Amino acid sequence: MMQIYVSAEEAISVIKSGDRIFSHGSACTPNFLIDELARQSYRLKNVEIVSITQQGNVEVAKPQYKDSFFINSLFVSTPVRDAVNSERGDFVPVFLSEIPTLFRSGILALDVAMITVSTPDIHGYCTLGTSVDVARSAIDNAKLIIAQVNPKMPRTHGEGMIHVSRIHKMVWHEEELLTVNYGAKVTETEMIIGKNIAELIDDKSTLQMGIGTIPDAVLSCLHNHKDLGVHTEMISDGIVDLVAKDIINNKFKGTHLNRTITSFAFGTKKLYDYINDNPSFEFMDVEHVNYPINIMKNKKMVAINSAIEIDLTGQVCADSIGTYQFSGIGGQMDFMRGAALSEGGKPIIAISSRTKKGVPRIVPFLKPGAGVVTTRGHIHWVVTEFGVANLYGKNLLQRAKALIEISHPDDREMLEKATFERFKIGQ
């Protein structure tokens, strides 16, 4: 029997003070329900909200709700960044692949999961749409499930199915999905980085692309490649044309042949329309997608991730600017390790040599308080617009020299001086 839809007010009324709530992420961020949660803040105290990347308004993260809601982020994004870096929130350092364990084990026991789903099919099944990721575990372990049913949400194949009988409160709300156009933001510098990375990618490789503009730049440079596969935590628009042209066909992967494997999608309407009811895309629990042993089964696994800064020994800070929490660990280490273990694999850190404000990204030392996401024991390839360095097997001095060669020319004197002071070259 089909579930009866209720108002957002009635649905949110089941939430009580002291609850821990999971909020669905990326294009599935349930802002209609979140707005109602904010309206009911007068009756709520000490409600903890856990999530990965939140998008849109996210009303409850604003300062006026500090007495009602605490934002405990597993991956920080723009709408919650101020809250996380204040007394109104905090950050949990955790590999993306291990977040489902936190829910299942009770370390982060969930009282409520607030999700966005596609409309039920004739059998009563909705899907988690564009974001299966950690939401699969959240709905499997939460005591109560509140779903925002959006007919604009793509129906995706894979592990995101949920029957309406498992949903405690369903709210119908039609709205356009949240979007981002990474391709439109790609700079000339990032295109050069994309070309440098594309030259490292062999035919029949399997790709993972992290979040941001550089992955789209790389994808735009792969139109002369053949027989690529995809096993990645996320996809964006850059993948569509490559799949349509059969450049990405997943014929030579080690697992999940003939299917693009991902855990979530975030892009434009073009991407959402393409994945809708498309059986060549399989959206899976991030615990499976990001498990390094599953990743390494793909030969020639290429993992492409970005960073905030990297020091001369190869330590990669990807989640903070000093002590300021900017993003999160995410899946970077899951895929860096998985690609390193893959036969012929290439784990790649891609960075511009400087920020848009001219601040060096290759530095003698990370900023005080910076978080090391990829250790110097896990680093292999580093790519900038000035070239490619492979640090694997190199000692500390050799690493410093290799990184200086791909740093911004105006930073090289400073880095050479720091290298001399550290290693006493010539003494």
C-alpha positions as a printed Julia matrix, in Angstrom:
427×3 Matrix{Float64}:
  0.0    0.0     0.0
  1.35   3.42   -0.98
  2.31   5.83    1.75
  0.16   8.92    2.29
  1.96  12.24    1.91
  1.99  14.62    4.87
  2.95  18.25    5.32
  6.51  19.21    6.15
  5.22  20.53    9.48
  3.79  17.14   10.41
  6.87  15.27    9.22
  9.31  17.39   11.22
  7.1   17.2    14.3
  8.52  13.72   15.03
 11.96  15.22   15.69
 12.63  15.98   19.35
 15.32  17.69   21.41
 18.53  15.69   21.73
 18.04  13.79   18.46
 20.88  13.13   16.06
 19.73  13.74   12.47
 21.37  12.67    9.24
 20.87  15.16    6.4
 21.21  13.9     2.82
 23.93  15.66    0.8
 24.9   17.38   -2.46
 21.98  17.71   -4.93
 19.85  15.72   -2.48
 20.21  18.2     0.39
 16.59  18.32    1.7
 16.37  22.09    2.13
 12.55  22.11    2.13
 12.61  19.9     5.22
 15.55  21.8     6.7
 13.6   25.07    6.4
 10.73  23.52    8.35
 13.17  22.21   10.93
 14.38  25.78   11.4
 10.79  27.01   11.8
 10.31  24.51   14.62
 13.57  25.5    16.32
 11.59  27.19   19.13
 10.73  23.77   20.59
 14.09  22.06   19.94
 17.35  22.0    21.89
 20.65  20.18   21.34
 19.7   18.63   18.01
 22.83  17.34   16.27
 22.93  17.31   12.47
 25.46  15.04   10.75
 26.11  15.09    7.02
 28.64  15.14    4.25
 28.58  17.88    1.6
 25.54  20.12    2.13
 24.36  22.45   -0.63
 21.85  25.27   -0.9
 20.51  27.4     1.92
 20.87  25.03    4.92
 18.97  27.42    7.2
 19.75  25.56   10.44
 23.47  26.3    10.06
 22.89  30.02   10.59
 23.89  31.76   13.85
 20.34  32.48   15.05
 19.75  28.73   15.55
 22.8   28.07   17.72
 20.71  27.12   20.76
 18.78  24.5    18.8
 21.18  22.88   16.34
 24.8   21.67   16.35
 26.37  21.0    12.94
 28.65  17.95   13.24
 30.07  17.72    9.74
 31.73  14.68    8.18
 32.77  16.74    5.13
 32.55  20.52    5.24
 30.98  22.56    2.43
 30.21  26.25    1.94
 26.77  26.47    3.64
 28.02  24.95    6.92
 31.64  26.15    6.91
 31.11  29.11    9.24
 29.13  26.99   11.69
 31.75  24.24   11.74
 34.48  26.78   12.49
 32.55  28.21   15.45
 30.97  27.02   18.68
 27.93  26.02   16.58
 29.61  23.03   14.98
 32.63  20.8    14.55
 34.27  18.37   12.13
 34.81  14.61   12.32
 38.0   13.5    10.54
 37.09  10.21    8.87
 37.66   8.39    5.59
 34.51   8.54    3.46
 34.55   4.74    3.21
 34.29   4.42    7.0
 31.33   6.74    7.62
 28.82   3.87    7.17
 30.66   2.06    9.98
 30.07   5.03   12.29
 26.32   4.76   11.67
 26.14   0.98   11.85
 28.28   0.59   14.96
 26.38   3.2    16.94
 29.38   5.51   17.31
 27.16   8.02   15.51
 23.78   6.4    16.17
 21.08   8.09   14.11
 17.63   8.93   15.43
 16.36  10.39   12.15
 17.45  10.36    8.5
 16.16  13.28    6.38
 16.52  12.37    2.71
 15.4   13.36   -0.77
 14.13  10.59   -3.03
 12.73  10.03   -6.5
  9.03   9.27   -6.86
  7.88   5.71   -6.08
  7.62   3.3    -8.99
  4.71   0.9    -9.53
  6.25  -1.46   -6.98
  6.54   1.21   -4.3
 10.3    1.74   -4.6
 11.92   5.17   -4.47
 15.62   5.72   -5.04
 18.17   7.91   -3.28
 18.65   9.65   -6.61
 21.93  11.44   -7.16
 23.44  10.57   -3.75
 23.62   7.01   -2.49
 27.06   7.54   -0.86
 26.65   7.45    2.96
 22.86   7.86    2.75
 22.46   4.12    2.14
 23.9    3.35    5.56
 22.0    6.24    7.15
 18.58   4.91    6.11
 19.56   1.37    7.03
 20.45   2.42   10.57
 18.25   5.42   11.48
 15.26   4.86   13.76
 13.03   7.14   11.67
 13.16   8.17    8.0
 11.66  11.4     6.69
 11.69  11.69    2.9
 11.25  14.7     0.66
  9.81  13.21   -2.55
 10.87  15.28   -5.53
  9.62  14.29   -9.01
 12.62  16.16  -10.46
 15.01  13.75   -8.73
 16.54  11.25  -11.2
 15.74   7.61  -10.67
 19.13   5.93  -10.39
 20.18   2.29  -10.63
 22.23   0.46   -8.02
 22.0    0.3    -4.25
 19.82   3.35   -3.62
 16.4    1.67   -3.56
 14.07   2.17   -0.61
 10.48   0.95   -0.37
  7.85   3.42    0.8
  6.89   1.08    3.64
 10.25   1.86    5.27
  9.66   5.6     5.2
  7.89   6.97    8.28
  6.94  10.38    6.85
  6.78  11.34    3.17
  6.53  14.95    2.01
  5.83  15.81   -1.62
  7.86  18.78   -2.79
  8.73  19.48   -6.41
 11.76  21.69   -7.07
 14.72  21.93   -9.41
 17.82  20.15   -8.2
 20.8   22.05   -6.89
 23.46  22.34   -9.59
 27.1   23.23  -10.14
 28.84  23.78  -13.47
 32.48  22.87  -12.88
 33.25  23.0   -16.59
 32.34  26.68  -16.8
 34.76  27.47  -13.96
 37.84  25.8   -15.47
 40.72  28.26  -15.83
 43.53  28.26  -18.38
 45.9   27.03  -15.67
 43.61  24.13  -14.82
 43.37  23.19  -18.51
 47.16  22.9   -18.66
 47.06  20.7   -15.55
 44.33  18.64  -17.2
 46.51  18.09  -20.29
 49.5   17.11  -18.12
 47.38  14.52  -16.32
 45.79  13.24  -19.53
 49.28  12.36  -20.78
 49.72  10.07  -17.75
 46.52   8.16  -18.53
 46.85   5.08  -20.7
 44.06   3.55  -22.76
 42.06   0.95  -20.78
 42.68   2.82  -17.52
 39.99   3.12  -14.84
 39.45   6.6   -13.47
 38.51   8.22  -10.19
 37.95  11.95  -10.19
 37.7   13.99   -7.01
 35.57  17.09   -6.62
 36.17  20.41   -8.38
 37.24  21.92  -11.67
 40.46  20.0   -12.36
 38.65  16.66  -12.85
 36.43  18.26  -15.51
 39.55  19.74  -17.13
 41.11  16.27  -17.25
 37.98  14.7   -18.73
 37.87  17.33  -21.47
 41.37  16.23  -22.52
 40.53  12.54  -22.91
 38.59  12.59  -26.18
 41.39  10.79  -28.04
 41.66   8.01  -25.47
 40.08   4.57  -25.82
 38.29   2.07  -23.62
 38.37   3.93  -20.32
 36.53   2.81  -17.22
 35.19   4.71  -14.22
 35.16   3.65  -10.57
 34.79   6.84   -8.58
 33.07   8.3    -5.54
 31.52  11.1    -7.6
 30.76  12.1   -11.17
 30.08  15.48  -12.78
 29.23  16.73  -16.27
 32.6   16.0   -17.85
 31.81  12.31  -17.96
 28.68  12.56  -20.14
 30.24  13.19  -23.56
 32.92  10.53  -22.98
 30.27   7.91  -22.19
 28.14   8.99  -25.15
 31.16   8.63  -27.48
 32.04   5.18  -26.05
 35.41   6.47  -24.84
 34.26   5.48  -21.37
 32.78   2.03  -21.85
 34.07   0.13  -18.79
 35.05  -2.9   -20.9
 38.42  -3.53  -19.25
 37.79  -2.89  -15.56
 38.6   -5.47  -12.92
 35.1   -5.3   -11.39
 31.64  -4.12  -12.46
 32.29  -4.52  -16.16
 30.25  -2.37  -18.56
 29.05  -0.05  -15.8
 30.2    3.31  -14.49
 30.49   2.94  -10.72
 29.92   5.94   -8.47
 28.35   6.84   -5.16
 27.0   10.3    -6.04
 26.63  12.81   -8.85
 26.76  16.59   -8.69
 26.62  18.77  -11.78
 24.08  20.4   -14.09
 20.69  19.33  -15.41
 22.51  17.76  -18.37
 24.13  15.26  -16.02
 20.95  14.6   -14.05
 18.96  13.94  -17.22
 21.66  11.59  -18.51
 21.81   9.41  -15.39
 18.02   9.23  -15.03
 17.0    5.57  -15.42
 20.33   4.88  -17.14
 21.41   1.3   -16.36
 25.01   1.95  -17.42
 25.47   3.98  -14.21
 25.45   2.12  -10.91
 25.17   4.21   -7.75
 26.53   2.25   -4.81
 27.17   2.5    -1.08
 30.41   4.42   -0.55
 31.59   1.65    1.76
 31.86  -0.56   -1.34
 32.93   2.06   -3.88
 35.71   3.52   -1.72
 37.0    0.29   -0.21
 40.68   0.21   -1.3
 40.61  -3.54   -1.97
 37.71  -3.04   -4.42
 39.5   -0.1    -6.02
 42.76  -2.02   -6.52
 40.98  -4.78   -8.46
 40.92  -2.39  -11.42
 44.18  -2.49  -13.37
 45.65   0.89  -14.34
 43.56   2.62  -11.68
 44.13   6.37  -11.92
 43.05   8.46   -8.91
 42.95  12.22   -9.46
 42.59  14.4    -6.36
 43.37  17.96   -5.41
 44.92  19.68   -2.41
 45.2   22.99   -0.61
 48.98  22.79   -0.16
 51.83  20.28   -0.22
 55.14  20.54    1.61
 58.56  19.73    0.22
 58.53  16.21    1.72
 55.21  15.31    0.06
 52.75  15.81    2.9
 49.39  16.81    1.43
 46.94  19.11    3.2
 43.58  18.83    1.47
 41.0   19.67    4.14
 42.05  22.79    6.06
 43.73  26.17    5.76
 45.83  26.07    8.89
 43.34  25.42   11.68
 40.39  26.63    9.6
 38.37  23.6     8.53
 37.64  24.03    4.84
 36.43  20.63    3.6
 37.22  17.1     4.75
 39.23  13.92    4.29
 36.56  12.52    1.98
 37.65   9.73   -0.32
 41.12  11.01   -1.18
 43.05   8.48    0.9
 40.67   5.65   -0.03
 41.52   6.14   -3.69
 45.15   7.17   -3.31
 45.8    3.87   -1.54
 43.58   1.83   -3.86
 45.27   3.23   -6.97
 48.73   2.66   -5.48
 47.88  -1.01   -4.92
 46.44  -1.41   -8.42
 48.58  -3.06  -11.09
 49.84  -0.14  -13.16
 47.9    2.3   -10.99
 48.68   6.0   -10.64
 47.63   8.01   -7.56
 47.78  11.69   -8.57
 47.58  14.91   -6.58
 46.76  17.81   -8.91
 47.27  21.4    -7.8
 47.85  24.78   -9.35
 51.24  26.12   -8.28
 49.58  29.14   -6.65
 46.15  30.13   -5.42
 44.14  32.76   -7.29
 45.52  35.28   -4.78
 49.09  34.3    -5.6
 49.79  32.24   -2.49
 52.2   29.32   -3.11
 50.71  25.83   -2.84
 54.08  24.06   -2.77
 55.59  25.21    0.52
 58.54  24.42    2.82
 56.15  23.58    5.68
 52.39  23.2     5.96
 50.62  25.96    7.84
 50.45  25.47   11.63
 47.39  23.36   12.41
 47.02  22.08    8.83
 45.6   18.58    8.47
 47.62  15.96    6.61
 45.17  14.0     4.46
 47.62  12.13    2.22
 50.83  11.27    4.05
 54.27  11.41    2.51
 54.25   7.62    2.64
 51.23   7.51    0.32
 52.18  10.21   -2.17
 53.14   9.24   -5.73
 52.42  11.67   -8.55
 52.09  15.45   -8.19
 50.99  17.54  -11.17
 50.94  21.32  -11.62
 50.72  23.55  -14.67
 54.55  23.49  -14.71
 54.94  19.74  -14.99
 54.81  16.32  -13.39
 56.77  14.93  -10.42
 56.79  11.31   -9.25
 57.85  11.24   -5.58
 57.47   7.5    -5.08
 60.72   5.91   -3.89
 62.5    9.26   -3.61
 64.2   10.43   -0.43
 63.33  13.74    1.18
 65.94  15.8    -0.67
 65.03  14.23   -4.02
 61.37  14.99   -3.35
 62.14  18.61   -2.57
 64.1   19.01   -5.81
 61.33  17.35   -7.85
 58.63  19.56   -6.34
 60.68  22.72   -6.85
 60.87  21.89  -10.57
 57.06  21.98  -10.88
 56.51  24.94   -8.52
 55.78  28.48   -9.68
 58.99  30.01  -11.09
 58.7   32.97   -8.75
 58.6   30.62   -5.74
 61.62  28.51   -6.63
 64.25  30.72   -5.03
 62.32  30.68   -1.75
 61.91  26.9    -1.92
 65.56  26.32   -2.84
 66.63  28.4     0.16
 64.34  26.41    2.43
 65.74  23.18    0.98
 69.31  24.34    1.59
 68.52  25.31    5.18
 66.9   21.95    5.85
 69.33  19.61    4.12
 72.51  21.7     4.22
 73.24  20.97    0.59
 76.92  21.3    -0.16
 78.0   21.28    3.51
